Amino acid sequence: MQLKMYLVRYTNSLQVTLRLSLLFIATYLEMPSSYMCKGSFYYKERDYRMEVATMKRKILAVLLAGAFVVAAAGCGKKDRSEATQIKEHNDAGGEIAEIDIDALVGGNSAQSYEATEAYESQAEDFNTEEYNRIEENGFVKVADAPLSTFAADVDTGSYCNLRRLIRDGWSLDNVKSAIRTEEMINYFDYKVDSAEDVFSVQYSVGECPWNAQNKLLVMTMQANAEMNVPNEGNNFVFLVDSSGSMNSQDKLPLVKESFKLLAQNLGPKDRVSIVTYAGNSDTLLEGSDDYEDICKALDKIDAYGGTNGSGGIEAAYKCAQENFVKNGNNRVIIASDGDMNLGITSQSGLVDLIKEKKESGVFLTVLGYGTGNYSDANMESLADAGNGNYFYIDSLEEAERVLCEKMMQTTVTVAKDVKFQVEFNPAEVAEYRQIGYENRQMSASDFNDDKKDGGEIGAGAQVTVCYEIVPAGAGKDEGGLKYQDTTLSDQAASGELCTVSVRYKAPDSDESSKIEYPLIDKGVTKREDFNFVCGVIETSMVLRDSAYKGTATLDSAYQLAKSGTDNNRYREEFCELLKKLGSDS
């Protein structure tokens, strides 16, 4: 074990020192970007044919030699870079995920370091992908807390990222926090009957497949796609990460093609600006409606240098404000791997910056790209804090789905600061457990406080929410209270399972409105949708090794999902992923 500890500390010290040395060389000596990977140091896809001046090679040799000496000297001490990383994520207000030492060096020891959750490739690469830790929601007694309050979330990044991990053959043993169940569910579309209200609601109540004693409530709320929202045109700022680590086919080249797809679908009143950031930010194009000019500007972008993400954000929002369209759709669309190593680098600092910028009336869309050093933690946090949404782009097909097929949902906000509050009826429900939305929870008092941020919902976008329910009479009776007694109101006898309240603001308003939807147990209304959602939930619980997974297995998840595909190609694709994971069905 002492040898293992030594190897891990040596690896961590060596990796950080080499990263700093390579960053210095790439930034100040203008070395080719393929010599630097800011998120991790690895050997794949490096081009040794690039010619480097003799003097630069000598300087490189000296710096690398020094790096090895410093790294070796630091092996007996606590890794300062690790301590810094832990502090940054503590600043963000969230827990730090644990990574087993033996996940890095092999063995069965239970001893572990605290670090942002990461996992190692089955190949030879180092992997420093970052995810905020998630603590799964547990059961809550209705008698103690009848209100469940949370912010809306239409992000789908977690599902696409998981799809990429499965397709690429990564080990999923240490990626619990990469799986956010609500984002997996919300990736798919469900049938919702049209209505004239701001939101339409479709719901089912059925037997919980992994725990037959309980029930499952699945409800989908859809924003009205025909809402009369003033739109005098789109003012888009494409904010492109052009740092050295974006120099791979699944990063910068894919970013360029993604934005070309979006630009191809813009109208005559729409304008596009392009800002890049590496060591410094640069505005390449401002307020253009010419598709050819947009494509030419994108094609000029090369990957090199460090990553001053905060500088890029400042420049992009400045550009958006200078081209602000009154009664229009003003939005920054950032494309990045999320790893920041210059300027403001801590997650809390980036969140504070984006909170300040959102007050300008400019919305945000976050597009994640790449693998190896990907920071899901930064990308999701930026979107949540900046009146934004978050997607992960793993292919040109996914870019087309997000930016073209679902352009209105992705880029046109019809309701902001959307919050939900579900009040359960104690005459019908003894306990409940919300599935997902762990990082969107709010206190009950926040629901009526217009100063508390919610989530943003685009035109026609859907939010699907699920609760596992213990029916009244099925919960454990722990006896009455000595000093108080609970008396039910007359409404408790109404047969209503719960009441869903939605509070939201119009895109240009600071005052919220509220609408309510009482729900009665009428059974399953959309069987295919219900079954498919159950299959997604079971998959999430099995991969996370949830304490609440009951009888769920990958096989049962596949059977449920397969019975609910309804000839939808995206649902069929999900079933194929389950087969790749090892389902015997």
C-alpha positions in Angstrom: 0.0 0.0 0.0 2.9 2.4 0.7 4.2 1.7 -2.8 0.7 2.4 -4.2 0.5 5.7 -2.3 3.9 6.7 -3.6 3.0 5.9 -7.2 -0.2 7.9 -7.0 1.5 10.9 -5.4 4.3 10.7 -7.9 1.8 10.6 -10.8 -0.2 13.5 -9.5 2.8 15.7 -8.9 4.4 14.7 -12.2 1.2 15.4 -14.2 0.6 18.9 -12.7 4.2 19.9 -13.1 4.4 18.8 -16.7 1.1 20.6 -17.4 2.6 23.8 -16.1 5.8 23.4 -18.0 4.1 22.6 -21.3 1.7 25.5 -20.8 4.6 27.9 -20.3 6.3 26.6 -23.5 3.1 26.7 -25.6 2.1 30.2 -24.5 5.5 31.9 -24.5 7.4 30.0 -27.2 4.4 29.6 -29.5 5.0 25.8 -29.7 2.6 23.7 -31.8 -0.6 23.1 -29.7 -0.3 19.3 -30.0 2.5 19.4 -27.4 0.1 20.6 -24.8 -3.0 19.1 -23.4 -4.3 21.3 -20.6 -6.6 18.7 -18.9 -4.2 15.8 -18.8 -0.9 14.7 -20.1 -1.2 11.8 -22.5 0.5 10.2 -25.5 -2.3 9.5 -28.0 -2.5 11.4 -31.3 0.7 13.5 -30.8 2.4 14.6 -34.0 6.1 14.1 -33.8 6.7 15.2 -37.3 6.3 18.9 -36.5 9.5 20.8 -36.9 10.7 22.7 -33.8 13.6 25.1 -33.8 16.8 23.8 -32.2 16.7 26.4 -29.4 13.1 25.6 -28.5 14.0 21.9 -28.2 16.9 22.7 -25.9 14.6 24.9 -23.7 12.0 22.2 -23.7 14.5 19.6 -22.6 15.7 21.8 -19.7 12.2 22.5 -18.5 11.1 18.9 -18.7 14.2 17.8 -16.9 13.4 20.3 -14.2 9.8 19.1 -14.1 10.9 15.5 -13.3 13.2 16.7 -10.6 10.5 18.8 -9.0 8.0 16.0 -9.3 10.3 13.5 -7.7 11.1 15.8 -4.9 7.4 16.3 -4.2 6.5 12.7 -3.9 7.0 12.6 -0.2 4.8 15.6 0.4 1.0 16.2 0.0 0.3 17.2 -3.6 -0.4 21.0 -3.6 -2.2 20.9 -6.8 -4.6 18.3 -5.4 -5.2 20.5 -2.4 -5.9 23.5 -4.6 -8.4 21.6 -6.7 -10.2 20.4 -3.7 -10.4 24.0 -2.3 -11.8 25.2 -5.6 -14.6 22.7 -5.6 -15.4 23.3 -2.0 -15.7 27.0 -2.9 -18.4 26.0 -5.3 -20.5 24.8 -2.3 -20.7 21.2 -3.3 -19.1 18.0 -2.0 -16.1 16.5 -3.5 -16.4 13.1 -5.0 -14.1 10.4 -4.0 -11.8 8.4 -6.2 -10.4 5.0 -5.1 -6.6 4.8 -5.2 -7.0 1.3 -6.6 -8.9 2.6 -9.5 -5.7 4.2 -10.5 -3.0 1.7 -9.5 -5.0 -1.6 -9.1 -5.7 -3.6 -6.0 -8.6 -3.8 -3.5 -7.7 -1.3 -0.8 -10.7 0.7 0.5 -8.4 3.7 1.2 -9.3 6.7 -1.0 -8.4 10.3 -1.8 -10.9 13.1 -2.0 -10.9 14.7 -5.4 -13.3 15.7 -8.2 -14.7 12.4 -9.5 -12.6 11.0 -12.2 -12.0 7.7 -13.8 -9.3 6.0 -15.8 -9.5 4.9 -19.4 -9.0 1.3 -20.2 -6.4 2.6 -22.6 -3.1 4.2 -21.6 -4.4 7.8 -21.2 -4.6 9.8 -18.0 -8.2 11.0 -17.5 -9.1 14.1 -15.6 -12.8 14.6 -16.4 -14.6 16.4 -13.6 -18.1 15.9 -12.2 -19.8 17.5 -9.3 -20.8 14.9 -6.7 -24.5 14.0 -6.4 -26.2 12.6 -3.3 -29.3 10.7 -4.3 -32.7 11.9 -3.0 -34.2 9.7 -0.3 -37.8 9.1 0.9 -39.6 11.9 2.7 -42.6 11.5 5.0 -45.5 13.6 3.9 -46.4 14.3 7.5 -43.0 15.9 8.0 -42.6 17.7 4.7 -45.5 17.7 2.3 -43.9 20.2 -0.1 -41.3 19.2 -2.7 -39.7 22.3 -4.3 -37.2 22.5 -7.1 -36.0 24.5 -10.1 -36.8 23.5 -13.7 -34.1 21.8 -15.7 -34.2 21.1 -19.4 -30.5 20.1 -19.7 -29.7 16.9 -21.5 -25.9 16.9 -21.3 -25.6 14.0 -18.9 -27.3 11.5 -21.3 -25.2 12.4 -24.3 -22.0 12.3 -22.2 -22.9 8.9 -20.9 -23.7 7.7 -24.4 -20.2 8.8 -25.4 -18.6 6.9 -22.5 -20.4 3.7 -23.4 -19.6 3.9 -27.1 -16.0 4.6 -26.4 -15.7 1.6 -24.0 -14.8 3.6 -20.8 -15.2 1.9 -17.5 -18.3 3.1 -15.7 -17.3 1.9 -12.2 -16.4 5.4 -10.9 -18.7 7.7 -12.8 -21.8 7.8 -10.6 -21.8 11.6 -10.6 -21.7 11.7 -14.4 -25.2 10.3 -14.3 -28.0 12.8 -13.7 -31.3 10.9 -14.0 -33.5 13.9 -14.9 -31.2 14.7 -17.9 -31.4 11.2 -19.1 -35.2 11.3 -19.0 -35.4 14.8 -20.5 -33.4 13.9 -23.5 -36.4 12.1 -24.9 -39.7 13.5 -26.1 -43.0 12.4 -24.7 -46.6 12.8 -25.8 -48.4 15.8 -24.3 -51.9 16.8 -25.2 -52.0 20.4 -26.6 -53.5 23.1 -24.4 -53.9 26.9 -24.5 -52.2 27.5 -21.2 -48.5 28.5 -20.7 -47.7 24.9 -19.8 -49.5 21.6 -20.6 -49.3 18.7 -18.2 -49.5 14.9 -19.0 -49.1 12.4 -16.2 -49.4 8.7 -15.3 -49.6 6.9 -12.0 -48.6 3.2 -12.1 -47.0 0.4 -10.2 -43.3 1.0 -9.5 -41.5 -1.7 -11.5 -38.5 -2.1 -9.1 -40.7 -2.0 -6.0 -44.2 -3.4 -6.5 -45.4 -2.1 -3.1 -45.0 1.5 -4.3 -46.4 3.6 -7.1 -44.6 5.8 -9.6 -45.8 9.2 -10.7 -44.5 10.4 -14.1 -45.5 13.8 -15.2 -44.4 15.8 -18.2 -44.8 19.6 -18.4 -44.4 21.2 -21.8 -44.0 24.9 -22.6 -46.5 26.2 -25.1 -44.6 26.4 -28.4 -47.1 29.0 -29.7 -46.7 31.5 -26.9 -46.7 35.1 -28.0 -43.2 36.1 -27.1 -41.8 39.2 -28.9 -38.9 38.3 -31.1 -37.3 41.0 -33.2 -34.5 38.7 -34.2 -31.7 36.6 -32.8 -28.5 38.2 -31.5 -26.1 35.2 -31.1 -22.5 35.4 -29.9 -20.6 32.2 -30.7 -18.0 31.9 -27.9 -15.4 29.3 -29.1 -12.8 27.8 -26.9 -9.7 27.8 -29.2 -7.1 26.7 -26.6 -4.6 23.9 -27.3 -6.6 21.0 -25.9 -9.4 21.7 -28.4 -7.1 20.3 -31.1 -8.8 17.0 -31.7 -11.5 15.9 -34.1 -14.2 15.7 -31.4 -13.6 19.3 -30.3 -12.7 22.3 -32.4 -13.5 20.8 -35.8 -16.8 19.6 -34.6 -17.5 23.0 -33.0 -17.0 24.7 -36.3 -19.3 22.4 -38.2 -21.9 22.7 -35.4 -22.1 26.5 -35.6 -22.2 26.3 -39.4 -25.4 24.2 -39.1 -26.9 26.8 -36.8 -25.9 29.7 -39.0 -27.5 28.0 -42.0 -30.9 28.1 -40.3 -30.9 31.7 -39.3 -33.3 34.3 -40.7 -32.9 37.8 -42.2 -33.3 39.5 -38.9 -30.7 37.4 -37.2 -27.1 38.5 -36.4 -24.0 36.4 -35.4 -20.8 37.5 -33.7 -17.8 35.2 -33.1 -15.5 35.5 -30.1 -12.6 33.1 -29.4 -10.6 32.6 -26.3 -7.3 30.9 -25.6 -4.6 32.8 -23.7 -6.5 35.9 -24.7 -9.9 36.6 -26.2 -10.4 37.8 -29.8 -13.5 39.1 -31.6 -13.4 37.7 -35.2 -16.8 38.8 -36.4 -19.5 41.1 -35.1 -23.2 41.4 -36.0 -23.1 39.6 -39.3 -26.0 38.1 -41.2 -23.8 36.8 -44.0 -23.5 33.0 -43.9 -20.3 32.9 -46.0 -18.6 35.5 -43.7 -19.7 33.4 -40.7 -18.2 30.2 -42.2 -14.9 32.0 -43.2 -14.5 33.4 -39.7 -15.1 29.9 -38.2 -12.6 28.3 -40.6 -9.9 30.7 -39.4 -9.9 29.5 -35.8 -6.9 27.4 -34.8 -6.3 25.6 -31.4 -3.3 26.8 -29.4 -2.3 28.1 -26.0 -3.9 28.2 -22.6 -7.5 28.7 -21.6 -8.7 32.0 -20.2 -12.4 31.2 -20.1 -13.3 34.1 -17.9 -11.7 36.5 -20.4 -13.8 34.9 -23.2 -17.0 35.2 -21.2 -16.3 38.9 -20.5 -15.7 39.6 -24.2 -18.7 37.6 -25.4 -21.2 39.3 -23.1 -19.7 42.7 -24.0 -20.2 41.9 -27.7 -23.8 40.7 -27.0 -24.6 43.9 -25.2 -23.2 46.1 -27.9 -25.4 44.3 -30.5 -28.4 44.0 -28.1 -31.7 43.6 -29.9 -34.6 45.1 -27.9 -37.5 42.6 -27.8 -35.2 40.1 -29.4 -33.4 36.9 -28.4 -30.0 37.8 -27.1 -27.8 34.8 -26.3 -24.2 33.7 -25.8 -23.5 30.2 -27.0 -20.3 28.8 -25.5 -18.6 25.7 -27.0 -15.8 24.3 -24.9 -14.4 21.3 -23.1 -14.9 23.3 -19.9 -11.3 23.1 -18.6 -10.1 26.6 -17.6 -6.4 27.2 -16.5 -6.0 31.0 -16.9 -7.9 33.9 -15.5 -10.7 32.8 -13.1 -10.4 29.1 -12.9 -12.4 28.1 -9.8 -15.9 26.8 -10.3 -17.2 29.3 -7.7 -15.5 32.2 -9.4 -16.9 31.3 -12.8 -20.4 30.9 -11.3 -20.1 34.4 -9.7 -19.0 35.9 -13.0 -21.8 34.3 -15.0 -24.4 35.4 -12.4 -23.2 39.0 -12.8 -23.4 38.8 -16.6 -26.9 37.3 -16.7 -28.3 40.5 -15.3 -27.7 42.1 -18.7 -30.7 40.3 -20.1 -28.5 38.0 -22.2 -29.3 34.3 -22.0 -26.7 31.4 -22.2 -26.5 28.1 -24.0 -23.6 25.8 -23.0 -22.3 23.2 -25.5 -19.8 20.6 -24.2 -17.3 18.9 -26.4 -14.5 16.3 -26.2 -13.1 13.7 -23.9 -10.2 13.1 -21.5 -10.1 16.4 -19.8 -13.8 17.3 -20.0 -15.2 19.4 -17.1 -18.9 18.6 -16.9 -18.8 20.3 -13.5 -17.9 23.7 -15.0 -20.2 23.4 -18.0 -23.3 22.5 -16.0 -22.6 25.1 -13.3 -22.2 27.8 -15.9 -25.6 27.0 -17.5 -27.4 26.7 -14.1 -26.1 30.1 -13.0 -26.5 32.0 -16.2 -30.1 31.7 -17.3 -29.0 28.9 -19.5 -29.2 25.4 -20.8 -26.6 22.7 -21.2 -26.0 20.1 -23.9 -23.2 17.7 -24.7 -22.3 17.4 -28.4 -20.7 14.0 -29.3 -21.4 14.0 -33.0 -22.6 16.2 -35.9 -25.9 14.4 -35.7 -26.4 15.5 -32.1 -25.4 19.1 -33.1 -28.1 19.0 -35.8 -30.7 17.8 -33.3 -29.9 20.4 -30.6 -29.2 23.4 -32.9 -31.5 22.8 -35.8 -34.3 20.3 -35.1 -34.8 21.8 -31.6 -33.6 25.3 -32.3 -36.6 27.0 -30.7 -36.4 24.9 -27.6 -32.7 25.5 -27.3 -32.4 29.2 -28.1 -35.8 30.9 -27.5 -36.7 31.2 -23.8 -40.5 31.6 -23.2 -40.4 31.3 -19.4 -37.5 32.1 -17.1 -36.9 31.4 -13.4 -39.3 28.5 -13.6 -39.9 26.7 -10.2 -42.1 23.8 -9.3 -43.7 22.9 -6.0 -45.5 19.7 -5.4 -47.8 19.4 -2.4 -48.7 15.8 -1.6 -52.0 14.8 0.0 -51.3 12.9 3.3 -54.6 11.1 2.8 -53.2 9.5 -0.3 -49.5 9.5 0.1 -47.4 8.5 3.1 -43.9 9.0 1.7 -42.3 10.2 -1.6 -38.9 10.2 -3.2 -38.1 12.5 -6.1 -36.0 10.8 -8.7 -33.3 13.1 -10.0 -33.0 16.9 -9.7 -30.7 16.6 -6.8 -28.8 19.7 -7.7 -31.9 21.8 -8.3 -33.5 21.4 -4.9 -34.9 24.5 -3.2 -36.4 25.3 0.2 -40.2 25.7 0.3 -40.0 29.4 1.0 -37.9 29.9 -2.1 -40.9 29.1 -4.3 -42.6 32.4 -3.6 -39.4 34.5 -3.5 -38.9 36.1 -6.9 -35.3 36.9 -6.0 -34.5 33.1 -6.1 -33.5 31.8 -9.5 -35.3 29.0 -11.2 -34.6 27.4 -14.6 -35.3 28.5 -18.1 -37.6 26.8 -20.5 -37.6 27.2 -24.3 -40.5 27.2 -26.7 -42.0 23.7 -26.8 -39.5 22.3 -24.3 -40.5 19.5 -21.9 -39.6 18.9 -18.3 -40.4 15.4 -17.0 -40.6 14.8 -13.2 -40.9 11.5 -11.4 -41.7 10.5 -7.9 -41.7 7.1 -6.2 -44.7 7.1 -3.9 -45.5 5.0 -0.8 -49.3 5.0 -0.6 -51.1 6.1 2.5 -51.5 3.2 4.9 -48.4 1.5 3.6 -45.9 3.5 5.5 -44.5 2.7 9.0 -46.5 4.0 11.9 -44.1 5.5 14.3 -46.7 6.8 16.7 -48.3 10.2 17.4 -46.7 13.3 18.6 -46.9 14.5 22.2 -47.3 18.2 21.7 -49.1 18.5 18.4 -51.7 16.7 16.3 -52.2 16.7 12.6 -55.7 17.5 11.3 -56.4 17.1 7.6 -58.4 19.7 5.7 -61.6 18.9 3.8 -59.6 19.0 0.6 -57.7 15.9 1.7 -60.8 13.8 1.0 -60.9 15.1 -2.6 -59.0 12.0 -3.9 -56.3 14.3 -5.3 -52.8 12.7 -5.1 -51.0 16.0 -5.1 -51.1 19.6 -6.5 -48.4 20.8 -8.8 -47.7 24.5 -8.7 -45.6 26.2 -11.3 -44.1 29.7 -10.8 -42.5 31.5 -13.8 -41.6 34.9 -15.2 -42.0 36.1 -18.8 -38.6 36.6 -20.5 -38.7 40.4 -20.0 -40.4 40.5 -16.6 -39.2 40.6 -13.0 -42.5 39.5 -11.5 -43.7 35.9 -11.5 -47.0 34.3 -12.2 -48.4 31.1 -10.7 -50.5 28.3 -12.1 -51.7 25.1 -10.4 -52.5 21.6 -11.6 -54.3 19.1 -9.2 -53.5 15.5 -10.0 -55.7 12.5 -9.4 -54.6 8.9 -9.7 -56.2 7.8 -13.0 -53.6 5.1 -13.7 -51.3 5.0 -16.7 -52.4 7.3 -19.6 -49.5 6.8 -22.0 -48.2 3.3 -21.6 -45.3 3.5 -24.0 -44.0 6.7 -22.4 -44.4 5.3 -18.9 -42.6 2.1 -19.7 -39.7 3.9 -21.4 -39.2 6.3 -18.5 -39.2 3.4 -16.1 -36.4 1.8 -18.2 -34.3 4.9 -18.2 -34.8 5.3 -14.4 -33.8 1.7 -13.8 -30.7 2.1 -16.0 -29.6 5.1 -14.0 -30.2 3.4 -10.7 -28.3 0.3 -11.7 -25.3 2.2 -13.1 -25.2 4.4 -9.9 -25.7 1.3 -7.7 -28.6 3.1 -6.1 -29.7 2.1 -2.6 -33.3 2.3 -4.0 -32.9 0.2 -7.1 -34.8 -2.7 -5.6 -35.2 -5.5 -8.2 -33.9 -3.3 -11.1 -31.3 -4.9 -13.4 -30.0 -3.9 -16.8 -32.1 -6.7 -18.3 -35.3 -5.4 -16.7 -34.4 -1.9 -17.7 -34.0 -3.1 -21.3 -37.3 -4.9 -21.3 -39.1 -1.8 -20.0 -37.4 0.6 -22.4 -37.9 -1.8 -25.4 -41.6 -2.0 -24.7 -41.8 1.8 -24.9 -39.7 2.6 -27.9 -42.8 3.4 -30.0 -40.7 3.2 -33.2 -38.7 6.2 -32.0 -35.1 6.0 -33.3 -33.6 7.8 -30.3 -35.3 5.3 -27.9 -34.1 2.5 -30.1 -30.6 3.9 -29.8 -31.0 3.8 -26.0 -31.9 0.2 -26.1 -28.8 -0.5 -28.2 -26.6 1.2 -25.5 -28.1 -1.2 -22.9 -27.1 -4.1 -25.0 -23.6 -2.7 -25.2 -23.5 -2.4 -21.4 -24.2 -6.1 -21.1 -28.0 -6.6 -21.1 -28.7 -10.3 -22.0 -32.1 -9.4 -23.5 
